[in-house]
Amino acid sequence: MSDVLAIAEHRRGALRDVSYELLSAGAELAEETGRELHVAVLGGRIEEFTRSLSKGDVDVIHTVTDGEEFNHDVYTQVVGQLVEELDPSVLLVPNSVNGQDYGPAIANRLDRPLVSDVTDASFDGETLSATRQMYGSKVETTVEVEADRVAVMIRGGEWPGANDSSDPEIREFDADIDESAVRSTVKGFEEVGGGDVDISEAEVLVSVGRGIEEEENIALVEELADALGATLSASRPIVDSGWLEKNRQVGQSGKTVTPEIYIAIGISGAVQHVAGMKGSETIVAINTDPNAPIFDIADYGIVDDLFDVVPALIEEFE
């Protein structure tokens, strides 16, 4: 069985948290198979990214100058060539918007079975056992893949990010890009609906749900977020009501977040919402209903009226 190859992900000049989670997932699989863990980074601030990815049990980092901004045609060519040259037993790709774009294309091109949205993976001999959640995370399934070569797309927030420093070998990979096959080019970016706020990168999130009752009451939660130096996010009902922008939504139909602290205010904890924030390091829930599902996963719970609790917290932290 050959090595494990993970494809790091970056956006707008910074590595995404899922890149470090890929290192942890890859290290586990490499250890089980007694093979090396290889990581590839395409374009961007290569030297900086290489230093950042020198963590955990990474054995080799492959650097590619192409791919400063994500492009389907470039990534499918570069990653495809990398996989063909290295012939890894496992190709690890983030189950992100970008990963969902090029991952299936690579698997199809190279005739590899693909398992997407994986929350856990391990080997039993040469059989890969992958755990996936379906139907809004209501059902957990286990998929067994008996194949020499497989592609796996991992869900962010399910593995801890690798931290310990390592001293991997650095190899430059000279991809042969067919420019005639690159049918689109990134010319620039235009911010819409909330500017440059990216809740998936926030260390502290204060999230508001339908318990806030009225749109004008969101200002109270915003005041708490400001006092904590946190980012404001929301559950789906708030976004569906048009009270906050779509890029603030946490959950299965929004964004998956893994902050150090997640404060859920007036959020009951529907499975669709929990799927997007359960990977948070510390969860604090404020709700009047002691039986609210959010308390099942909360580290700290306050059963009280948010209109009493939030002002007290603001006073404490200002």
Phi, psi and chi 1 to 4 in degrees:
 res  aa     phi    psi   chi1   chi2   chi3   chi4
   1 MET       -  134.9 -173.0  169.4  -73.9      -
   2 SER   -84.7 -170.6  -57.6      -      -      -
   3 ASP   -78.6  175.9  -60.0  -40.7      -      -
   4 VAL  -104.8  130.7  175.7      -      -      -
   5 LEU  -119.5  121.3  172.2   63.0      -      -
   6 ALA  -109.4  139.1      -      -      -      -
   7 ILE  -104.0  110.2  -50.1  -61.5      -      -
   8 ALA   -68.1  157.1      -      -      -      -
   9 GLU  -126.8  135.7 -178.8  170.0  -56.6      -
  10 HIS  -134.9  159.9   59.6   87.0      -      -
  11 ARG  -152.0  132.7 -172.0  173.8   65.4 -174.6
  12 ARG    51.8   41.3  -54.0  -61.3  -64.8  -83.8
  13 GLY    89.0    7.4      -      -      -      -
  14 ALA  -139.1  141.7      -      -      -      -
  15 LEU   -68.5  141.6  -76.4  170.5      -      -
  16 ARG   -87.4  153.7  -52.0 -155.2   69.4 -163.0
  17 ASP   -55.7  -33.9  -72.0  -15.9      -      -
  18 VAL   -62.1  -22.7   70.5      -      -      -
  19 SER   -62.4  -41.5  -65.5      -      -      -
  20 TYR   -73.1  -29.7  -56.5  109.1      -      -
  21 GLU   -69.6  -34.0  -64.0  161.2   18.0      -
  22 LEU   -59.9  -37.5  -80.1  167.3      -      -
  23 LEU   -62.7  -41.2  -57.0 -171.8      -      -
  24 SER   -67.8  -45.9  -65.0      -      -      -
  25 ALA   -63.0  -42.7      -      -      -      -
  26 GLY   -65.5  -38.9      -      -      -      -
  27 ALA   -63.4  -39.3      -      -      -      -
  28 GLU   -63.4  -45.2  -68.5  176.2    5.5      -
  29 LEU   -69.1  -37.2  -64.9  175.6      -      -
  30 ALA   -66.0  -39.5      -      -      -      -
  31 GLU   -65.4  -40.3 -177.5  178.1    6.0      -
  32 GLU   -65.0  -31.5  -69.9  175.6   -5.6      -
  33 THR   -98.4   -4.3   58.3      -      -      -
  34 GLY    68.9   30.5      -      -      -      -
  35 ARG  -119.2 -178.8  -60.3  -62.7 -179.9  179.1
  36 GLU   -90.3  156.4  -68.3 -173.8  -20.0      -
  37 LEU  -105.6  119.5  171.1   59.1      -      -
  38 HIS  -109.1  143.6  -68.4 -127.7      -      -
  39 VAL  -128.7  139.4  177.8      -      -      -
  40 ALA  -119.1  139.3      -      -      -      -
  41 VAL  -128.1  127.5   56.9      -      -      -
  42 LEU  -104.8  119.4  -79.4   64.0      -      -
  43 GLY    63.1 -168.2      -      -      -      -
  44 GLY    75.3 -154.1      -      -      -      -
  45 ARG   -82.4   77.4  -57.6  172.6 -178.4  173.1
  46 ILE   -57.2  -47.3  -68.1  179.6      -      -
  47 GLU   -62.1  -44.4  -68.8 -174.2    5.7      -
  48 GLU   -64.7  -44.1  175.5 -174.3  -33.2      -
  49 PHE   -64.2  -38.1  -66.2  163.5      -      -
  50 THR   -61.9  -43.9  -61.1      -      -      -
  51 ARG   -62.2  -42.5  -69.0 -168.1  -62.6  -90.8
  52 SER   -67.1  -32.2  -62.0      -      -      -
  53 LEU   -87.3   -2.4  -68.7  169.3      -      -
  54 SER   -80.8   70.0  -63.1      -      -      -
  55 LYS  -137.4  167.1  -64.6 -179.5 -178.5  -63.8
  56 GLY    59.0 -134.3      -      -      -      -
  57 ASP  -110.0   32.7  -62.9  -46.3      -      -
  58 VAL   -68.4  128.5  177.2      -      -      -
  59 ASP   -95.9  -39.5  -65.2  -69.9      -      -
  60 VAL  -141.3  137.3 -178.2      -      -      -
  61 ILE  -115.5  126.1  -64.2  178.4      -      -
  62 HIS  -101.1  124.5  -59.1  -89.9      -      -
  63 THR  -107.3  138.9   62.1      -      -      -
  64 VAL  -130.6  128.9 -175.5      -      -      -
  65 THR   -72.8  -26.2   56.6      -      -      -
  66 ASP   -75.4  151.7  -55.6  -79.3      -      -
  67 GLY    96.2   35.6      -      -      -      -
  68 GLU   -59.7  -41.5 -178.4  171.8   -4.7      -
  69 GLU  -117.3  146.1  -60.7  -66.4  -11.1      -
  70 PHE   -61.1  134.6  177.3   75.2      -      -
  71 ASN  -147.0  123.8  179.9  -67.5      -      -
  72 HIS   -54.0  -48.8  170.1   85.2      -      -
  73 ASP   -65.3  -38.0  -61.3  -43.2      -      -
  74 VAL   -69.7  -47.4  172.1      -      -      -
  75 TYR   -64.3  -41.0  -95.3   62.3      -      -
  76 THR   -64.8  -35.9   51.8      -      -      -
  77 GLN   -70.0  -49.8  -70.7 -169.5   60.4      -
  78 VAL   -67.0  -51.2  172.7      -      -      -
  79 VAL   -64.8  -37.7  176.9      -      -      -
  80 GLY   -60.1  -43.3      -      -      -      -
  81 GLN   -67.6  -38.3  -69.1  172.9   28.6      -
  82 LEU   -61.1  -47.1  -98.6  170.6      -      -
  83 VAL   -64.5  -40.2  173.0      -      -      -
  84 GLU   -64.2  -37.5  -72.3  179.7  -35.6      -
  85 GLU   -76.9  -43.5  178.1  166.7  -45.2      -
  86 LEU   -84.8  -26.8  -60.4  176.5      -      -
  87 ASP    50.1   55.6 -167.8   26.8      -      -
  88 PRO   -71.5  150.3   30.2  -37.4      -      -
  89 SER   -72.2  -32.1   56.5      -      -      -
  90 VAL  -129.0  126.9 -179.1      -      -      -
  91 LEU  -104.3  119.8  170.3   64.1      -      -
  92 LEU  -104.8  126.7  -74.7  179.7      -      -
  93 VAL  -131.7  141.4  175.2      -      -      -
  94 PRO   -64.2  143.4  -17.0   29.9      -      -
  95 ASN   -86.0   51.0 -161.7   74.7      -      -
  96 SER   -99.8 -179.2   59.3      -      -      -
  97 VAL   -59.4  -44.7  171.8      -      -      -
  98 ASN   -67.9  -44.5  -69.4   -7.5      -      -
  99 GLY   -60.8  -39.2      -      -      -      -
 100 GLN   -67.9  -19.3  -68.3  173.8   29.0      -
 101 ASP   -77.0  -54.3 -178.8  -65.7      -      -
 102 TYR   -97.6  -23.3   73.1   87.9      -      -
 103 GLY   -57.1  -53.6      -      -      -      -
 104 PRO   -61.6  -33.3  -25.7   36.5      -      -
 105 ALA   -65.4  -41.7      -      -      -      -
 106 ILE   -64.6  -46.8  -64.6  -64.5      -      -
 107 ALA   -60.2  -41.6      -      -      -      -
 108 ASN   -66.9  -43.8 -179.0   65.3      -      -
 109 ARG   -62.8  -38.5  176.0 -178.5  -63.6 -176.8
 110 LEU   -98.9    7.8  -59.3  179.6      -      -
 111 ASP    56.7   49.2 -164.1   25.7      -      -
 112 ARG  -109.6  140.2  -74.3  178.8  175.3 -122.9
 113 PRO   -64.8  142.7   19.9  -30.1      -      -
 114 LEU  -121.3  131.3  171.2   71.5      -      -
 115 VAL  -118.9  118.5 -171.9      -      -      -
 116 SER  -104.0  164.1   62.4      -      -      -
 117 ASP    51.5   48.9 -157.5   19.3      -      -
 118 VAL   -86.3  133.7  171.6      -      -      -
 119 THR  -107.6  -10.8   59.2      -      -      -
 120 ASP  -162.5  146.8 -167.6   21.1      -      -
 121 ALA  -152.2  143.6      -      -      -      -
 122 SER  -158.3  163.3   61.4      -      -      -
 123 PHE  -109.0  138.1  -86.9  100.4      -      -
 124 ASP  -119.6   95.2 -179.3    8.0      -      -
 125 GLY    70.5 -120.2      -      -      -      -
 126 GLU  -105.2    9.7  -65.4 -171.8   -1.3      -
 127 THR   -98.9  124.1  -60.2      -      -      -
 128 LEU   -86.4  127.2  174.2   71.7      -      -
 129 SER  -108.9  116.9  178.3      -      -      -
 130 ALA  -120.7  133.9      -      -      -      -
 131 THR   -98.5  132.1  -59.3      -      -      -
 132 ARG  -131.3  153.3  -55.4  176.3   69.0 -116.0
 133 GLN  -112.2  139.1  -66.9 -178.1  -14.5      -
 134 MET  -130.3  167.5  -57.3  171.7   63.1      -
 135 TYR    52.1   55.1  -55.3  111.7      -      -
 136 GLY    66.1   34.0      -      -      -      -
 137 SER    67.2   18.2  -63.3      -      -      -
 138 LYS   -81.4  -25.0  -65.2  178.2 -178.6  178.1
 139 VAL  -126.1  133.2  177.1      -      -      -
 140 GLU  -108.3  129.4 -172.9  172.6   87.7      -
 141 THR  -122.6  155.4   62.4      -      -      -
 142 THR  -119.3  125.6  -60.3      -      -      -
 143 VAL  -109.7  129.0  178.0      -      -      -
 144 GLU  -107.2  127.2  -68.3 -172.3  -11.4      -
 145 VAL  -117.4  116.4 -177.6      -      -      -
 146 GLU  -102.5   90.4  -65.0 -176.9    0.0      -
 147 ALA  -154.5  150.6      -      -      -      -
 148 ASP   -71.3  -29.2  -67.0  -25.4      -      -
 149 ARG  -133.2  134.0  -55.4  -70.7 -175.4  -92.6
 150 VAL  -145.5  150.1   62.8      -      -      -
 151 ALA  -111.5  134.2      -      -      -      -
 152 VAL  -128.9  130.6  176.5      -      -      -
 153 MET  -109.6  117.7  -59.9  174.9   63.5      -
 154 ILE   -98.6  142.1   73.2  163.8      -      -
 155 ARG   -78.3  134.4  179.5 -169.2  -68.6 -172.5
 156 GLY   -65.7  147.8      -      -      -      -
 157 GLY    87.7    2.8      -      -      -      -
 158 GLU  -100.9  -17.8  -61.0  -63.0  -28.7      -
 159 TRP  -120.6  146.8  -82.5  -93.2      -      -
 160 PRO   -70.3  149.0   27.4  -35.4      -      -
 161 GLY   -73.7  137.5      -      -      -      -
 162 ALA   -64.5  139.3      -      -      -      -
 163 ASN  -121.7  -43.0  -68.3  -47.5      -      -
 164 ASP   -62.7  137.6  -62.4  -23.7      -      -
 165 SER   -71.2  151.2  -62.9      -      -      -
 166 SER  -139.3  174.0   64.6      -      -      -
 167 ASP  -128.5   71.6 -174.0   24.0      -      -
 168 PRO   -76.0  160.9   30.8  -37.2      -      -
 169 GLU   -75.4  139.0  177.4 -174.0   -7.4      -
 170 ILE  -107.4  126.0  -50.2  -60.0      -      -
 171 ARG  -126.0  130.7  -59.4  179.6 -171.3  171.0
 172 GLU   -84.8  134.9  -66.2 -176.9    9.0      -
 173 PHE  -113.4  120.4 -178.0   77.5      -      -
 174 ASP   -94.7   96.2 -174.3   15.2      -      -
 175 ALA   -76.7  147.6      -      -      -      -
 176 ASP  -102.2   92.2 -177.4   15.5      -      -
 177 ILE   -85.9  126.3  -58.4  -64.2      -      -
 178 ASP   -87.2   98.6  178.2    2.9      -      -
 179 GLU   -61.7  -28.4  -63.7  -64.9  -18.0      -
 180 SER   -68.0  -18.7   65.6      -      -      -
 181 ALA   -93.5   -3.9      -      -      -      -
 182 VAL   -90.4  104.3  179.5      -      -      -
 183 ARG   -98.1    0.3  -66.1  160.7  -69.2 -177.2
 184 SER  -146.3  155.5   63.3      -      -      -
 185 THR  -140.2  137.8  -55.9      -      -      -
 186 VAL   -78.3  118.3  176.5      -      -      -
 187 LYS   -98.3  -19.7  -65.2  -66.7 -172.8 -179.2
 188 GLY   166.3 -177.0      -      -      -      -
 189 PHE  -129.9  144.7  -64.8   91.4      -      -
 190 GLU  -127.7  118.8 -179.5  179.4  -13.4      -
 191 GLU   -75.6  136.5  -56.7  -67.1   -3.2      -
 192 VAL  -137.1  154.5  -65.0      -      -      -
 193 GLY    52.2   61.2      -      -      -      -
 194 GLY   112.3   11.5      -      -      -      -
 195 GLY    66.3 -139.7      -      -      -      -
 196 ASP   -97.7   19.6   59.4   -3.0      -      -
 197 VAL   -68.0  126.9  173.0      -      -      -
 198 ASP  -128.2   96.7 -174.6   -6.1      -      -
 199 ILE   -64.3  -22.1   59.8  173.3      -      -
 200 SER   -69.7  -15.1   66.3      -      -      -
 201 GLU  -104.3   -0.8  -59.7  -64.7  -25.2      -
 202 ALA   -74.6  142.5      -      -      -      -
 203 GLU   -85.6  -29.8  -65.6 -176.9   -2.7      -
 204 VAL  -131.9  127.4 -178.5      -      -      -
 205 LEU  -122.2  132.9  -80.7  174.8      -      -
 206 VAL  -110.2  113.1  175.1      -      -      -
 207 SER  -112.6  135.6 -156.6      -      -      -
 208 VAL  -114.6  141.4   60.2      -      -      -
 209 GLY  -122.4 -167.6      -      -      -      -
 210 ARG   -63.7  -15.3   69.4  170.7   75.1 -118.4
 211 GLY   -64.5  -11.4      -      -      -      -
 212 ILE   -72.8  -17.8 -159.8   65.3      -      -
 213 GLU    74.7  -55.9  -62.0  178.7   -2.8      -
 214 GLU  -128.7  150.8  -58.2  -70.2  -17.9      -
 215 GLU   -58.1  -40.5 -178.7  176.7    5.1      -
 216 GLU   -66.0  -19.4   54.3  -95.1   28.2      -
 217 ASN   -76.6  -13.3  -66.7  -27.4      -      -
 218 ILE   -62.2  -27.4  -69.3  179.7      -      -
 219 ALA   -56.9  -32.1      -      -      -      -
 220 LEU   -64.8  -43.1  178.8   65.0      -      -
 221 VAL   -70.5  -36.2 -179.1      -      -      -
 222 GLU   -59.9  -38.6  -72.0  179.2  -45.2      -
 223 GLU   -63.8  -39.3 -169.2  174.9  -12.4      -
 224 LEU   -65.7  -42.5  175.6   59.3      -      -
 225 ALA   -59.5  -42.2      -      -      -      -
 226 ASP   -63.8  -41.5  -70.5  -19.4      -      -
 227 ALA   -64.1  -32.1      -      -      -      -
 228 LEU   -91.2   -7.2  -67.0  170.4      -      -
 229 GLY    66.7   33.9      -      -      -      -
 230 ALA  -104.5  173.5      -      -      -      -
 231 THR  -105.0  139.8  -60.4      -      -      -
 232 LEU   -86.1  132.7 -179.1   66.9      -      -
 233 SER  -135.6 -177.9   56.7      -      -      -
 234 ALA  -156.7  163.2      -      -      -      -
 235 SER   -87.3  171.2   62.2      -      -      -
 236 ARG   -60.4  -41.1 -179.9  172.5  178.3  172.1
 237 PRO   -57.2  -33.8  -27.3   37.1      -      -
 238 ILE   -67.2  -41.4  -60.6  -60.7      -      -
 239 VAL   -71.7  -42.0  173.8      -      -      -
 240 ASP   -61.5  -29.4  -74.8  -11.1      -      -
 241 SER   -79.6   -8.5  -62.5      -      -      -
 242 GLY    80.8   16.9      -      -      -      -
 243 TRP   -82.8  -27.1  -63.1   -6.9      -      -
 244 LEU  -138.4  159.8  -73.6  174.6      -      -
 245 GLU   -72.7  158.7  -60.5   88.9   -9.3      -
 246 LYS   -58.7  -33.7  175.3   68.8  174.5  178.9
 247 ASN   -72.2   -0.9   65.7  -22.1      -      -
 248 ARG   -96.5   -3.7  -59.5  -85.3 -175.6  172.7
 249 GLN   -81.7  130.1 -177.3  179.7  -30.7      -
 250 VAL  -103.1  136.0  174.6      -      -      -
 251 GLY   139.6 -176.2      -      -      -      -
 252 GLN   -61.4  -37.2 -170.2  176.0   30.2      -
 253 SER   -95.2    5.4   56.5      -      -      -
 254 GLY  -118.5 -124.6      -      -      -      -
 255 LYS  -116.5  149.3  -71.1 -168.7  175.1 -176.7
 256 THR   -89.4  128.4  -62.2      -      -      -
 257 VAL  -125.2  149.8  -62.6      -      -      -
 258 THR  -138.4   57.5   55.2      -      -      -
 259 PRO   -72.7  167.2   31.6  -38.3      -      -
 260 GLU   -67.9  -38.0  -66.4 -179.2    8.1      -
 261 ILE  -132.5  130.3  -59.5  174.2      -      -
 262 TYR  -124.5  117.4 -173.5   87.9      -      -
 263 ILE  -107.5  113.0  -57.1  176.9      -      -
 264 ALA   -98.0  115.2      -      -      -      -
 265 ILE  -113.0  115.9  -59.9  176.0      -      -
 266 GLY    66.8   29.7      -      -      -      -
 267 ILE  -112.7  124.3  -65.6  174.8      -      -
 268 SER   -72.7  -36.0   62.6      -      -      -
 269 GLY   103.9   44.4      -      -      -      -
 270 ALA   -61.3  151.8      -      -      -      -
 271 VAL   -58.8  -32.9  -68.8      -      -      -
 272 GLN   -66.1  -35.6  -68.8   85.6   -6.4      -
 273 HIS   -75.3  -45.4 -177.1   79.2      -      -
 274 VAL   -58.9  -35.4  168.8      -      -      -
 275 ALA   -59.2  -26.6      -      -      -      -
 276 GLY   -93.7   -7.1      -      -      -      -
 277 MET  -137.5    1.8   47.0   70.2   72.3      -
 278 LYS   -67.3  -15.4   64.5 -178.9 -179.5  179.5
 279 GLY   -83.0    3.1      -      -      -      -
 280 SER   -63.5  144.4  -55.6      -      -      -
 281 GLU   -67.0  -45.4 -173.7  171.2  -31.5      -
 282 THR  -133.1  127.5  -59.7      -      -      -
 283 ILE  -115.5  126.8  -60.6  171.6      -      -
 284 VAL  -116.4  127.9  180.0      -      -      -
 285 ALA  -119.2  136.6      -      -      -      -
 286 ILE  -124.5  116.2  -57.6  170.7      -      -
 287 ASN  -158.0  145.7 -158.0  -66.1      -      -
 288 THR   -77.0  -19.9   55.3      -      -      -
 289 ASP   -92.6  110.8  180.0    6.2      -      -
 290 PRO   -65.4  -16.2   25.2  -34.9      -      -
 291 ASN   -99.1    8.6  -63.1  -46.4      -      -
 292 ALA   -60.4  134.3      -      -      -      -
 293 PRO   -56.5  -26.0  -25.3   34.8      -      -
 294 ILE   -59.6  -28.6 -167.4   69.9      -      -
 295 PHE   -70.6  -18.1  -71.5  123.7      -      -
 296 ASP   -68.3  -25.3  -66.8  -23.7      -      -
 297 ILE  -114.2   -4.1   62.1  167.7      -      -
 298 ALA   -74.8  142.4      -      -      -      -
 299 ASP   -80.5  -33.8  -62.7  -73.1      -      -
 300 TYR  -134.7  133.5  -59.3   95.0      -      -
 301 GLY  -128.5  139.4      -      -      -      -
 302 ILE  -122.0  112.6  -57.8  174.1      -      -
 303 VAL   -93.5   95.4 -179.2      -      -      -
 304 ASP  -169.3  171.5 -153.5  -21.8      -      -
 305 ASP   -74.4  124.0 -168.6  -30.3      -      -
 306 LEU   -59.7  -27.1   70.3   86.7      -      -
 307 PHE   -74.0  -11.6  -64.6  103.8      -      -
 308 ASP   -97.6  -39.3  -66.4  -32.8      -      -
 309 VAL   -74.5  -46.8  176.0      -      -      -
 310 VAL   -61.3  -45.7  173.3      -      -      -
 311 PRO   -59.5  -35.7  -27.3   37.6      -      -
 312 ALA   -66.8  -38.0      -      -      -      -
 313 LEU   -68.4  -39.7  -69.4  174.9      -      -
 314 ILE   -60.5  -44.9  -66.4  171.0      -      -
 315 GLU   -62.3  -36.0 -176.8  178.2   -6.9      -
 316 GLU   -69.9  -37.7  178.8   69.0   24.6      -
 317 PHE   -99.1  -12.0  -72.5  103.3      -      -
 318 GLU   -72.5      -  -82.2 -172.3  -27.8      -
